[in-house]
Amino acid sequence: MQANANTQTRDGVLLAIAATLLWSGNFIIARKASESIGPVSLAFYRWTCATIVLFPFAYKKVLAEYGVMKLNWKILLILSFTGIALFNTFVYVAGHYTTAINMALIGTTSSPIFATAMAVLFLKERIGFFRIIGMLISILGIILLISKGSWDVLKHFQFSIGDAWILAGAFAFAVYNILVRKKPSGISPLSFLWMIFCLGSCMLLPFYLLELNFSSNHTSWSAELLGSILYLGIGTSVLAFWCWNLAIAKLGAGKTVLFGNLIPVFSTLEAVFFIGEKMTLIHLASGVIVIAGLIIANLNLRKRQQ
C-alpha cells in the first residue's frame, strides 16, 4: 500500500516537472522565432497544429458532448478568446521586444497576482495571510527585475513595449483562469481542450491573413522554425496539458500548482544555454524572490491539501 502511494507520488512529481519543462520552452521560442515569423502567424500555426494532433483522441467525446457545448457556447468563446487567442499571441508579440528571461519572470508571476485580485474583486473570494505576503514578495521581485536594482531607474521607470505586451498577456491568462471555473461539468477535459484550441485557431485566422498580406513580418520557413511550431503544437499544447492533468490526478491540485514555480527557473536556464541570453545577479535575485513569494503564497494551499 505504502509502495503504491510512493510510486504514485513519484510519478506525479515527474509528470508535473515534465509539464513545466515543456511550458518553459514557450518563452524561448517566442524570443528565438521572432526573427523568422510574425507573432500572430506563430500563434495560429501553434493552435492549428494542436487542434489537428488532438482531434483523433477527442472527436468521439466532442460528438457525444456537442449538445452541452452548444448550450454553453458563450463561456467557451470567452475562454478561447482569452486563454488561446490573446494570451500566447501577446507573448509572441513581446518576444519581438524583450528577453525570454524577462518574459518568463514577468509573465509567470504577474498572472497569478492578477487572478487573485480579480477573484477578490469580482468573486468576493477571501485570501489568507500567506497568500497576501507571498504576492507582495513576488511583486517586489518583479520590481527588482524591471528596475534593474536601481532606485534611479525605478523613479524614471517606463514600461518597455515588450514588458507591456507580456503584462497584457498575463492579464488575459488571469481572466481565463478565473472564468475557467465556470467550465460546465458535462464537458470532459479532453473535449474541452480540443474545442478551445479549435475556436482559438478560428479567432486567429482573420488576423493571421492580415499579417500574412499586410505585415512586414514575413515568414522565413526553415527546419528549425517547423520544429519550433511542432514543439509548440504538440509539446506545450498537448503533452504539457496531458502531463499536468495526470499530475493533478496523482498529487492533487494543491501540490501540483507549486510546480508552476519551476517555469521561470527552467526558462531562464534555457535562455542562457540555448539562445545565449545573459543571466545577471539581478535576474538571479529577482527569480529567487519571486519563487519564494509564490511558494509562500501556496503554503495555506499545501496545508489544506495535506
MARMARTI-220423 format. One record per residue (C-alpha): residue number from 1; x, y, z; residue in one letter. Coordinates in steps of 0.2 Angstrom, whole numbers, plus 2048, in hexadecimal, padded with zeros to 3 digits. Example, Ala and Ser with C-alpha at 12.3 -4.5 7.8 and 13.67 -1.06 7.14 Angstrom:
BEGIN
+-----+-----+-----+-----+---+
:   k :   X :   Y :   Z : r :
+-----+-----+-----+-----+---+
:   1 : 83E : 7EA : 827 : a :
:   2 : 844 : 7FB : 824 : s :
+-----+-----+-----+-----+---+
This chain:
BEGIN
+-----+-----+-----+-----+---+
:   k :   X :   Y :   Z : r :
+-----+-----+-----+-----+---+
:   1 : 800 : 800 : 800 : m :
:   2 : 80E : 80C : 805 : q :
:   3 : 818 : 807 : 7F6 : a :
:   4 : 809 : 80B : 7EA : n :
:   5 : 807 : 81C : 7F3 : a :
:   6 : 81A : 820 : 7F1 : n :
:   7 : 819 : 81A : 7DE : t :
:   8 : 80A : 825 : 7DB : q :
:   9 : 813 : 834 : 7E3 : t :
:  10 : 823 : 831 : 7DA : r :
:  11 : 819 : 830 : 7C9 : d :
:  12 : 80F : 840 : 7CD : g :
:  13 : 81F : 84A : 7D1 : v :
:  14 : 827 : 844 : 7C1 : l :
:  15 : 818 : 848 : 7B7 : l :
:  16 : 816 : 859 : 7BE : a :
:  17 : 829 : 85D : 7BB : i :
:  18 : 827 : 857 : 7A9 : a :
:  19 : 818 : 863 : 7A6 : a :
:  20 : 821 : 872 : 7AD : t :
:  21 : 831 : 86E : 7A3 : l :
:  22 : 826 : 86D : 793 : l :
:  23 : 81D : 87D : 797 : w :
:  24 : 82D : 886 : 79B : s :
:  25 : 833 : 884 : 789 : g :
:  26 : 825 : 88F : 783 : n :
:  27 : 82E : 89F : 789 : f :
:  28 : 83E : 899 : 780 : i :
:  29 : 835 : 896 : 770 : i :
:  30 : 82C : 8A6 : 771 : a :
:  31 : 83D : 8AF : 772 : r :
:  32 : 846 : 8A5 : 765 : k :
:  33 : 838 : 8A3 : 758 : a :
:  34 : 835 : 8B6 : 758 : s :
:  35 : 843 : 8B7 : 74B : e :
:  36 : 83A : 8AC : 73E : s :
:  37 : 827 : 8AD : 741 : i :
:  38 : 81A : 8BA : 746 : g :
:  39 : 812 : 8B8 : 757 : p :
:  40 : 800 : 8B4 : 751 : v :
:  41 : 806 : 8A8 : 744 : s :
:  42 : 810 : 89E : 752 : l :
:  43 : 801 : 89E : 75D : a :
:  44 : 7F5 : 898 : 74F : f :
:  45 : 801 : 88A : 749 : y :
:  46 : 803 : 885 : 75B : r :
:  47 : 7F1 : 883 : 75F : w :
:  48 : 7EC : 87C : 74E : t :
:  49 : 7FA : 86F : 751 : c :
:  50 : 7F3 : 86B : 762 : a :
:  51 : 7E1 : 869 : 75C : t :
:  52 : 7E6 : 85D : 74E : i :
:  53 : 7F1 : 852 : 75A : v :
:  54 : 7E4 : 851 : 767 : l :
:  55 : 7D5 : 84E : 75B : f :
:  56 : 7D7 : 83B : 75A : p :
:  57 : 7D7 : 839 : 76D : f :
:  58 : 7C9 : 845 : 770 : a :
:  59 : 7BC : 844 : 762 : y :
:  60 : 7B1 : 837 : 769 : k :
:  61 : 7AF : 840 : 77A : k :
:  62 : 7AD : 851 : 770 : v :
:  63 : 79E : 848 : 766 : l :
:  64 : 797 : 841 : 776 : a :
:  65 : 798 : 851 : 780 : e :
:  66 : 793 : 85D : 771 : y :
:  67 : 782 : 861 : 779 : g :
:  68 : 78A : 867 : 789 : v :
:  69 : 796 : 871 : 780 : m :
:  70 : 789 : 879 : 775 : k :
:  71 : 77F : 87E : 785 : l :
:  72 : 78F : 886 : 78C : n :
:  73 : 796 : 88E : 77C : w :
:  74 : 799 : 89F : 785 : k :
:  75 : 7A5 : 89A : 792 : i :
:  76 : 7AE : 88F : 786 : l :
:  77 : 7B0 : 89E : 77A : l :
:  78 : 7B7 : 8A9 : 788 : i :
:  79 : 7C3 : 89C : 78F : l :
:  80 : 7C9 : 899 : 77D : s :
:  81 : 7CB : 8AB : 77A : f :
:  82 : 7D5 : 8AF : 78A : t :
:  83 : 7DF : 89F : 78D : g :
:  84 : 7E3 : 89A : 77B : i :
:  85 : 7E1 : 8A9 : 76F : a :
:  86 : 7E7 : 8B7 : 77A : l :
:  87 : 7F3 : 8B0 : 787 : f :
:  88 : 800 : 8A7 : 77C : n :
:  89 : 7FF : 8B3 : 76E : t :
:  90 : 803 : 8C1 : 77A : f :
:  91 : 812 : 8B7 : 780 : v :
:  92 : 818 : 8B5 : 76E : y :
:  93 : 816 : 8C8 : 76B : v :
:  94 : 821 : 8CB : 77B : a :
:  95 : 82E : 8BF : 774 : g :
:  96 : 832 : 8CC : 767 : h :
:  97 : 836 : 8D9 : 774 : y :
:  98 : 83D : 8D1 : 784 : t :
:  99 : 847 : 8C2 : 78B : t :
: 100 : 841 : 8B1 : 78E : a :
: 101 : 847 : 8B3 : 7A0 : i :
: 102 : 83C : 8C2 : 7A3 : n :
: 103 : 82D : 8BA : 79A : m :
: 104 : 82E : 8AB : 7A6 : a :
: 105 : 831 : 8B5 : 7B6 : l :
: 106 : 824 : 8C2 : 7B2 : i :
: 107 : 817 : 8B7 : 7A9 : g :
: 108 : 817 : 8A8 : 7B5 : t :
: 109 : 816 : 8B3 : 7C5 : t :
: 110 : 80A : 8C1 : 7C1 : s :
: 111 : 7FC : 8B6 : 7BA : s :
: 112 : 7F9 : 8AE : 7CB : p :
: 113 : 7F9 : 8BF : 7D3 : i :
: 114 : 7EC : 8C5 : 7C7 : f :
: 115 : 7E2 : 8B6 : 7C9 : a :
: 116 : 7E2 : 8B8 : 7DC : t :
: 117 : 7DD : 8CA : 7DB : a :
: 118 : 7CF : 8C6 : 7CF : m :
: 119 : 7C9 : 8B8 : 7DA : a :
: 120 : 7C8 : 8C4 : 7E9 : v :
: 121 : 7BF : 8D2 : 7DF : l :
: 122 : 7B3 : 8C8 : 7D5 : f :
: 123 : 7B1 : 8B7 : 7DD : l :
: 124 : 7B2 : 8BE : 7EF : k :
: 125 : 7BF : 8B0 : 7F3 : e :
: 126 : 7C8 : 8B2 : 803 : r :
: 127 : 7DB : 8B0 : 803 : i :
: 128 : 7E5 : 8AB : 812 : g :
: 129 : 7F4 : 8B3 : 81A : f :
: 130 : 801 : 8A8 : 811 : f :
: 131 : 7FA : 8AC : 800 : r :
: 132 : 7FB : 8BF : 803 : i :
: 133 : 80D : 8BE : 80A : i :
: 134 : 812 : 8B3 : 7FB : g :
: 135 : 80A : 8BE : 7EE : m :
: 136 : 813 : 8CE : 7F6 : l :
: 137 : 824 : 8C5 : 7F6 : i :
: 138 : 821 : 8BF : 7E3 : s :
: 139 : 81D : 8D2 : 7DF : i :
: 140 : 82D : 8D7 : 7E7 : l :
: 141 : 836 : 8CB : 7DC : g :
: 142 : 82E : 8D1 : 7CC : i :
: 143 : 832 : 8E3 : 7D2 : i :
: 144 : 844 : 8DE : 7D4 : l :
: 145 : 845 : 8D7 : 7C3 : l :
: 146 : 83D : 8E5 : 7B9 : i :
: 147 : 847 : 8F2 : 7C3 : s :
: 148 : 857 : 8E9 : 7C1 : k :
: 149 : 85B : 8EC : 7D4 : g :
: 150 : 85C : 8FE : 7D1 : s :
: 151 : 852 : 90B : 7DB : w :
: 152 : 855 : 918 : 7CD : d :
: 153 : 84F : 90C : 7C0 : v :
: 154 : 83F : 909 : 7CA : l :
: 155 : 83C : 91B : 7CD : k :
: 156 : 83D : 91F : 7BA : h :
: 157 : 835 : 90E : 7B5 : f :
: 158 : 82B : 90B : 7A6 : q :
: 159 : 825 : 8FA : 7A0 : f :
: 160 : 82E : 8F4 : 790 : s :
: 161 : 822 : 8EF : 783 : i :
: 162 : 827 : 8DD : 785 : g :
: 163 : 824 : 8DE : 798 : d :
: 164 : 813 : 8E6 : 794 : a :
: 165 : 80E : 8D8 : 788 : w :
: 166 : 813 : 8CA : 794 : i :
: 167 : 809 : 8D2 : 7A2 : l :
: 168 : 7FA : 8D3 : 796 : a :
: 169 : 7FC : 8C1 : 792 : g :
: 170 : 7FD : 8BD : 7A5 : a :
: 171 : 7ED : 8C6 : 7A8 : f :
: 172 : 7E4 : 8BD : 79A : a :
: 173 : 7EA : 8AC : 7A1 : f :
: 174 : 7E4 : 8B2 : 7B3 : a :
: 175 : 7D3 : 8B5 : 7AC : v :
: 176 : 7D3 : 8A4 : 7A4 : y :
: 177 : 7D8 : 89C : 7B5 : n :
: 178 : 7CA : 8A5 : 7BE : i :
: 179 : 7BC : 8A1 : 7B1 : l :
: 180 : 7C2 : 88F : 7AE : v :
: 181 : 7BA : 88A : 7BE : r :
: 182 : 7A9 : 88D : 7B5 : k :
: 183 : 7AE : 87F : 7A9 : k :
: 184 : 79E : 874 : 7A9 : p :
: 185 : 7A0 : 863 : 7B2 : s :
: 186 : 798 : 85A : 7A3 : g :
: 187 : 7A7 : 85E : 798 : i :
: 188 : 7B6 : 852 : 79A : s :
: 189 : 7C8 : 859 : 79C : p :
: 190 : 7CD : 852 : 78B : l :
: 191 : 7BF : 858 : 781 : s :
: 192 : 7C0 : 869 : 78A : f :
: 193 : 7D2 : 86B : 785 : l :
: 194 : 7CF : 866 : 773 : w :
: 195 : 7C0 : 872 : 771 : m :
: 196 : 7C9 : 881 : 778 : i :
: 197 : 7D8 : 87D : 76E : f :
: 198 : 7CD : 87D : 75E : c :
: 199 : 7C3 : 88C : 762 : l :
: 200 : 7D3 : 896 : 767 : g :
: 201 : 7DB : 891 : 756 : s :
: 202 : 7CB : 897 : 74D : c :
: 203 : 7CC : 8A8 : 756 : m :
: 204 : 7DE : 8AA : 751 : l :
: 205 : 7DB : 8A6 : 73F : l :
: 206 : 7D5 : 8B7 : 738 : p :
: 207 : 7E4 : 8BF : 741 : f :
: 208 : 7F0 : 8B2 : 73B : y :
: 209 : 7EA : 8B7 : 729 : l :
: 210 : 7EC : 8C9 : 72C : l :
: 211 : 7FE : 8C6 : 733 : e :
: 212 : 802 : 8BB : 724 : l :
: 213 : 7FC : 8C8 : 717 : n :
: 214 : 800 : 8D9 : 71F : f :
: 215 : 80D : 8D7 : 72D : s :
: 216 : 820 : 8D9 : 72B : s :
: 217 : 822 : 8C9 : 735 : n :
: 218 : 824 : 8BD : 727 : h :
: 219 : 827 : 8AA : 72B : t :
: 220 : 838 : 8A3 : 727 : s :
: 221 : 834 : 890 : 727 : w :
: 222 : 842 : 885 : 72D : s :
: 223 : 844 : 874 : 736 : a :
: 224 : 847 : 87D : 746 : e :
: 225 : 837 : 887 : 745 : l :
: 226 : 82D : 878 : 740 : l :
: 227 : 834 : 86F : 74F : g :
: 228 : 830 : 87D : 75A : s :
: 229 : 81D : 87D : 754 : i :
: 230 : 81C : 86A : 757 : l :
: 231 : 824 : 86C : 768 : y :
: 232 : 817 : 87A : 76C : l :
: 233 : 808 : 870 : 765 : g :
: 234 : 80C : 85F : 76C : i :
: 235 : 818 : 863 : 77B : g :
: 236 : 811 : 872 : 783 : t :
: 237 : 7FF : 870 : 77E : s :
: 238 : 7FB : 85E : 77E : v :
: 239 : 808 : 854 : 788 : l :
: 240 : 80B : 862 : 795 : a :
: 241 : 7F8 : 862 : 799 : f :
: 242 : 7F7 : 84F : 799 : w :
: 243 : 806 : 84E : 7A6 : c :
: 244 : 7FF : 85C : 7B1 : w :
: 245 : 7ED : 854 : 7B2 : n :
: 246 : 7F5 : 843 : 7B6 : l :
: 247 : 800 : 84B : 7C3 : a :
: 248 : 7F0 : 853 : 7CB : i :
: 249 : 7E8 : 842 : 7CB : a :
: 250 : 7F7 : 83A : 7D4 : k :
: 251 : 7FC : 849 : 7E0 : l :
: 252 : 7EC : 854 : 7E2 : g :
: 253 : 7EB : 865 : 7DB : a :
: 254 : 7F2 : 86D : 7EB : g :
: 255 : 803 : 865 : 7E9 : k :
: 256 : 804 : 865 : 7D7 : t :
: 257 : 801 : 878 : 7D5 : v :
: 258 : 812 : 87B : 7DF : l :
: 259 : 81B : 873 : 7D0 : f :
: 260 : 816 : 882 : 7C5 : g :
: 261 : 824 : 88C : 7CF : n :
: 262 : 830 : 882 : 7C5 : l :
: 263 : 82B : 88A : 7B4 : i :
: 264 : 835 : 89A : 7B6 : p :
: 265 : 844 : 890 : 7BD : v :
: 266 : 844 : 884 : 7AE : f :
: 267 : 841 : 893 : 7A2 : s :
: 268 : 850 : 89C : 7A8 : t :
: 269 : 85C : 88E : 7A7 : l :
: 270 : 856 : 88A : 796 : e :
: 271 : 858 : 89C : 790 : a :
: 272 : 86A : 89C : 796 : v :
: 273 : 86F : 88B : 78E : f :
: 274 : 865 : 88B : 77E : f :
: 275 : 863 : 89D : 778 : i :
: 276 : 872 : 8A5 : 781 : g :
: 277 : 869 : 8B1 : 78C : e :
: 278 : 873 : 8B8 : 79B : k :
: 279 : 86D : 8B4 : 7AD : m :
: 280 : 872 : 8C2 : 7B9 : t :
: 281 : 872 : 8C2 : 7CC : l :
: 282 : 862 : 8CC : 7CA : i :
: 283 : 859 : 8BF : 7C0 : h :
: 284 : 85F : 8B2 : 7CD : l :
: 285 : 85A : 8BC : 7DC : a :
: 286 : 849 : 8C1 : 7D5 : s :
: 287 : 846 : 8AF : 7D0 : g :
: 288 : 849 : 8A8 : 7E1 : v :
: 289 : 83E : 8B6 : 7E9 : i :
: 290 : 830 : 8B2 : 7DD : v :
: 291 : 830 : 8A0 : 7E0 : i :
: 292 : 832 : 8A1 : 7F2 : a :
: 293 : 822 : 8AD : 7F2 : g :
: 294 : 819 : 8A0 : 7E7 : l :
: 295 : 81D : 892 : 7F3 : i :
: 296 : 818 : 89C : 802 : i :
: 297 : 808 : 8A1 : 7FA : a :
: 298 : 804 : 88E : 7F8 : n :
: 299 : 808 : 889 : 80A : l :
: 300 : 7F6 : 88A : 80F : n :
: 301 : 7F1 : 880 : 800 : l :
: 302 : 7FE : 873 : 803 : r :
: 303 : 7F8 : 872 : 815 : k :
: 304 : 7E6 : 86F : 810 : r :
: 305 : 7EB : 862 : 804 : q :
: 306 : 7F5 : 858 : 811 : q :
+-----+-----+-----+-----+---+
